[in-house]
Every structure is written in C-alpha cells, then in structure tokens.
Amino acid sequence: MTGHCEACAIAPLTTSLFCTWSIAVRGPRGRRWWIVIGTRAPLLIGSDTRDTACFAQHAFRSGKPRACTSHSASSRRRPRQESPSRSTYEFEQRPAIQSPWHDLPMNDAERTAREYDAMAGDYAADNAKSAYNAYYERPATIALLGDVQGLKVLDAGCGSGEVSTWLVDHGATVTAFDVSPAMVELAQRRLGDRATVLLADIAEPLSFASSGEFDLVVASLVMHYVYDWTATLQELHRVLHRQGRVVFSTHHPTMDWQAHSLEDYFAITKVTETWSKGTGSFVVTFWRRPLTAMCHAIARAGFVIEQLVEPEPLKSLADRDPTAYANIRTKPRFLFFALRPSPWSD
Ligand SMILES: C[S@@+](CC[C@H](N)C(=O)[O-])C[C@H]1O[C@@H](n2cnc3c(N)ncnc32)[C@H](O)[C@@H]1O
C-alpha cells in the first residue's frame, strides 16, 4: 500500500492493517459501519459519509492494480461548493432510470467507478472505433493538444488509454489515471511500461503529482462525472506548469438538456442514461451544467479560455456511417476547451 487516505491521515500506524483488514457491517437504519481489525481490539472507524466512502473504496480495491494515492487529509480543508450562487444549481432531477447502486450512500467517484467497471471491456472496444469517439471526440481533442513531443502530460480519466497511447506514440511522457480499476487495468495492459497508470479520482487532491509538474493536462470526456468543477480545476491548475495548458472535452450543455427534456437549463442536474455497448446495456450517471457554470468554474480556478470549440466530425465518417455523420454534424454533442493559467492569478 503506497498511498494514504483520510483514514491513514488519522491513524497512520494502522494504514496497511486498515487497508487490508477493514470490514463493513450494517447497523441500525441500514447505515454501514467500517471496522478495522488487526489492531489490538477491533476499531470502529465511522459510518457512511463521504470520507468513509473513500475508506471503502480504498479498502475494497487494495488488491487492484495500483493503490489509491489521491485521498489526502487536505481534501477535508478544501472548500467544496460549486461557484455560482444561483439556488437553482442545487436542483437535482430524479433520474428516470436509476443506477443499480442508486440507493447506496456513495460519492460520485465510487458510483462512476462501479458503472465503468461494469462495462469496461465493452466500453473500450466501442470507444476505439465508434463514430462519437474515433471520428469526433478524439480527433478534436488531438487537434487541440498540438505538438506533444517532449512534454510531460497528465491524462486524467484515461479510460482504456486511447489518448495516452496517442500521446506516447507522439513523444510525450505520460502519467494517466482513472477512477475505475477495470479501466486502469485495461490501460496498464495496453501501455505496459510506456506510461505510468494510476488509480485515482480527479475530484480529489492528486497527491501523486507535485506542483507545476505537467506541461499539459488532458481530460477527455471526464468532467461531466464531477459535480464540483472549481475544486477539480484548481487541483489541475496546481499540478500544471505556469506555461502549461489544460485540454478537456465534456458533454455539450444543450445535448443532455434536450435529450432529457430538462425543465431548467440553468440547473446543475444529475442525469442517468442507459448505454448499449457491445452485447450489454449499462447505466451511466453524470452531471449536466449550463455553459455559464462551466465558464464560472474555469475562471474561479484561475484559468483563461484559450479556445472553445464545437467541432465537426471527420469527413470520413460520412462514408462509414452517414446517419451518425449527419447527426453529429448538425447537432452539438461535445464541447472542447483549451485553458491556460490566467496571467492575473497567483
Ligand atoms: C467517457 S470515458 C473517456 C475515457 C478516455 N478519456 C477516452 O476519451 O477514451 C470517461 C472515463 O472517465 C473516468 N472517470 C469518471 N469519473 C472520474 C473521476 N472522478 N476520476 C477519474 N476518472 C474518472 C471513467 O472511469 C472513464 O474511464
């Protein structure tokens, strides 16, 4: 166990014991309680909260490819509100189709990890060749990345490693991470020792990265899984070199607004969809937010927008899948940002 989490920060001597020997039991009113065994007497750590959800994730995944290294005690002290003050942003739509884990107390990262774990192989196969990813999202992201030769790049939410593979093929030194152990495993298998691949949560402090370490951060189709963009972007700002750039793509705010007939465009809304990938159907949950909330978080985190792009799909998609081509070319699907640290921020 190389990492540390809230538990470890509280009781450093029990780190490895906790991570190996914690168990959960159901208490009154269905709350889970975490018990550390291996100390002189069983130690009751706490019930279900955001912090103990981190314990659970940490403990249950300790046998997975890499230890979680991103949960430090400093996350406790960080302000965690979304920046815009409109009360409508607190609105949360009841999803029409609910995740199989919807009634369990877990944070976004834990739910997303389970959702991506469930479809990892099918998602990766689809992502490699689909109209949306291979002919639209990835070419647009790569166009924004520019020349990456010799750059130190962080691929946040790397999935099965499509973008990381492109980056190392073009001369970058890559650290990649994802919150889903199954996706991490796929990326590790694919990249071998050509990149460092970690299990970590973009919404938590990236304790594996030092300040100013990266020339470029890429976060391809990840940000909509995160509620609090300001804190997340602040952390990306920290690990970015002063002259560095962040390139990220996300769902276009109008796409999910229309697709789910959401009443309030200006609300930040939790959306649940069922995706068909390979032979299965998989539930996926994410956040939809208005453009103004995106821009507000970007500015609050100390960035300026260098480019905002609503790209077209590759022309070659027209022959391969004319329906998808017409659909993506005429309707906004994803939105792409290139950010630079603001010259006016510290
Ligand atoms: C739509 S996939 C995109 C994968 C990859 N970036 C690509 O473009 O091929 C989203 C990925 O983000 C990861 N993810 C979602 N929330 C995350 C979080 N909080 N921290 C790290 N990764 C996350 C998911 O596990 C999934 O692999």
The ligand as an ORCA input file, in Angstrom:
! r2SCAN-3c Opt
* xyz 0 1
  C     -16.201      8.604    -21.375
  S     -14.837      7.760    -20.655
  C     -13.471      8.529    -21.507
  C     -12.197      7.721    -21.406
  C     -10.977      8.366    -22.093
  N     -10.685      9.675    -21.557
  C     -11.204      8.460    -23.574
  O     -11.517      9.536    -24.066
  O     -11.054      7.439    -24.241
  C     -14.782      8.528    -19.062
  C     -13.699      7.971    -18.166
  O     -13.560      8.849    -17.060
  C     -13.378      8.083    -15.901
  N     -13.802      8.868    -14.744
  C     -15.044      9.281    -14.428
  N     -15.038      9.971    -13.271
  C     -13.739     10.016    -12.876
  C     -13.098     10.586    -11.752
  N     -13.787     11.211    -10.791
  N     -11.755     10.470    -11.654
  C     -11.048      9.802    -12.606
  N     -11.609      9.222    -13.674
  C     -12.944      9.327    -13.812
  C     -14.255      6.857    -16.130
  O     -13.908      5.793    -15.286
  C     -13.996      6.593    -17.598
  O     -12.913      5.728    -17.805
*
